[in-house]
Amino acid sequence: MDIRIGHGFDVHALADGLRLVLCGVEIPHTKGCVAHSDGDVAIHAICDSLLGALALGDIGKLFPDSDPKYKGIDSMKLLQVVIDIVRSKGYKISNVDCTIAMQRPKLRPHIDTMRERLSVTLGIDVDRVSVKATTTEHLGFEGREEGVSATAVTLLVRD
């Protein structure tokens, strides 16, 4: 059995009046991510973890922010392209674990919806999708509500 582990990390600045989208779910908030795409920092970290497991670079290599066709794109569409690449290489996604760090808003009320949305897109059972949220106790750019970060780890298997 061939097993691959990938790690992803992404960060976006927050600004007033923009949409906040995390794991494909729009979260009510006064701030949203500054980005070329929809700024879904969690999906971007998951994409990087999947690509990293296969040593294929990162999301910026595959979907450059200099390309106008990605302006405002739904990051779930980017994730689907990455999943298709994973499958084309003969791998299956075993599980995904993602942590989102931001001070506000509280994400706990949205976590189950995020997990379900990811489960459908990833094509794996919801009990194989972990989404966690944490604050940084008012420390750093996340704690000052200047930005949001996300990390993700994935396990890929090929029989």
Number of C-alpha atoms within 10 A of each C-alpha: 6 8 13 18 17 20 21 24 22 21 22 18 18 23 16 11 11 16 20 23 21 25 25 22 17 14 18 11 15 14 20 25 25 19 17 16 20 22 26 30 28 28 29 28 26 30 30 29 28 32 24 20 21 17 12 13 14 19 24 11 9 13 13 14 15 10 9 11 12 16 14 12 15 16 23 22 13 19 21 14 13 20 21 14 16 18 13 10 11 12 20 19 19 19 20 26 18 24 19 24 21 26 23 17 15 14 20 12 10 16 18 15 15 21 24 18 17 26 19 11 14 23 12 17 14 18 11 15 21 20 21 16 16 16 18 14 11 13 11 13 17 23 17 14 20 16 21 24 19 25 23 25 23 24 19 21 15 14 8
